[in-house]
Amino acid sequence: MLISSRSLDEYCGFFGLTRAGLRALPGPVLDCPGGAAALVAEARALGCRVLAADPAYAEPGAELLARAEAARQTMARAMPAAPARYLSPRHLPYEKYLRSWDRARRLFAADRAAHPGDYVAAALPALPFADASFALTLSSYLLFAYPERFSQDDQLAALLELVRVTAPGGEVLVHPLHDAASRPSPRLPRLREALGRHGVRSELRTVRAPGDGRRRYVLALTRHHRYRAVPWTNS
Ligand SMILES: C[S@@+](CC[C@H](N)C(=O)[O-])C[C@H]1O[C@@H](n2cnc3c(N)ncnc32)[C@H](O)[C@@H]1O
């Protein structure tokens, strides 16, 4: 699996977030999976607390960075053949986009060295956070991007775990809702029904980043008053 190195701007574009909106949040943000993104570092500079969780944080830092650099090389090979598949017009040419990954990776490495406690080694569907810990929870390029790694039950358990750690009144935002070949997830309708049975309200949101021209879909999850947190267990 690729360890991507995205910037705060790229996250804002995916999820329809703004810097002002992040600053106005009443509590911390969770980014799961965090990968080698600059979100924690760039949000810190804004005065906003973000925690990142990813199983790759259990690896030695040098190994993780080597994997992130390898992911950059993979993208550099794939992009020239089909840049429009990967990128919005705002991010073209692709060399410019990849430079944003290089900058993000450097920010990630420096911030993780300075604040290791903000990068938590953990894997969905079992996160080591108390119920309702976060005002906003973000999950990009995992659950639907790699459907071969997550059964429908795994996806449901992971989504419920993301809701559990998110405060009432807060949201879980998930993107993308398609696989690597841009095929929308056929499981989404059944997952949304199952989430509803657990007292989780789901909304499909359309996001267009400013100057981007691309339409993206985000799954937004919130607690309904019927929701009761159930910690994940594999028993
Ligand atoms: C393509 S990266 C996405 C990172 C970041 N969210 C982004 O949009 O760039 C996928 C990440 O998922 C992490 N991952 C793999 N299995 C996971 C799991 N079960 N729970 C949480 N993260 C996982 C990988 O270690 C990798 O860093």
The ligand as an SDF file (V2000), in Angstrom:
LIG
                    3D

 27 29  0  0  0  0  0  0  0  0999 V2000
   -2.5620    5.7670    0.5560 C   0  0  0  0  0  0  0  0  0  0  0  0
   -2.1520    6.0920    2.2380 S   0  0  0  0  0  0  0  0  0  0  0  0
   -3.3160    7.3510    2.6540 C   0  0  0  0  0  0  0  0  0  0  0  0
   -2.7550    8.3200    3.6490 C   0  0  0  0  0  0  0  0  0  0  0  0
   -3.4880    9.6510    3.7740 C   0  0  0  0  0  0  0  0  0  0  0  0
   -4.7720    9.5330    4.4300 N   0  0  0  0  0  0  0  0  0  0  0  0
   -3.6710   10.3140    2.4210 C   0  0  0  0  0  0  0  0  0  0  0  0
   -4.7830   10.5800    1.9700 O   0  0  0  0  0  0  0  0  0  0  0  0
   -2.6500   10.5740    1.8100 O   0  0  0  0  0  0  0  0  0  0  0  0
   -2.8290    4.6420    3.0240 C   0  0  0  0  0  0  0  0  0  0  0  0
   -2.3490    4.5080    4.4630 C   0  0  0  0  0  0  0  0  0  0  0  0
   -3.2000    3.5930    5.1480 O   0  0  0  0  0  0  0  0  0  0  0  0
   -2.4400    2.9610    6.1510 C   0  0  0  0  0  0  0  0  0  0  0  0
   -3.1930    1.7610    6.6180 N   0  0  0  0  0  0  0  0  0  0  0  0
   -3.1450    0.5100    6.1360 C   0  0  0  0  0  0  0  0  0  0  0  0
   -4.0060   -0.2870    6.8230 N   0  0  0  0  0  0  0  0  0  0  0  0
   -4.6010    0.5040    7.7590 C   0  0  0  0  0  0  0  0  0  0  0  0
   -5.5760    0.2720    8.7790 C   0  0  0  0  0  0  0  0  0  0  0  0
   -6.1210   -0.9450    8.9620 N   0  0  0  0  0  0  0  0  0  0  0  0
   -5.9550    1.3000    9.5580 N   0  0  0  0  0  0  0  0  0  0  0  0
   -5.4140    2.5310    9.3730 C   0  0  0  0  0  0  0  0  0  0  0  0
   -4.4910    2.8060    8.4200 N   0  0  0  0  0  0  0  0  0  0  0  0
   -4.0910    1.8100    7.6260 C   0  0  0  0  0  0  0  0  0  0  0  0
   -1.1260    2.6920    5.4420 C   0  0  0  0  0  0  0  0  0  0  0  0
   -0.0760    2.4460    6.3760 O   0  0  0  0  0  0  0  0  0  0  0  0
   -0.9490    3.9710    4.6150 C   0  0  0  0  0  0  0  0  0  0  0  0
   -0.1620    4.9170    5.3130 O   0  0  0  0  0  0  0  0  0  0  0  0
  1  2  1  0
  2  3  1  0
  2 10  1  0
  3  4  1  0
  4  5  1  0
  5  6  1  0
  5  7  1  0
  7  8  2  0
  7  9  1  0
 10 11  1  0
 11 12  1  0
 11 26  1  0
 12 13  1  0
 13 14  1  0
 13 24  1  0
 14 15  1  0
 14 23  1  0
 15 16  2  0
 16 17  1  0
 17 18  1  0
 17 23  2  0
 18 19  1  0
 18 20  2  0
 20 21  1  0
 21 22  2  0
 22 23  1  0
 24 25  1  0
 24 26  1  0
 26 27  1  0
M  CHG  2   2   1   9  -1
M  END
$$$$
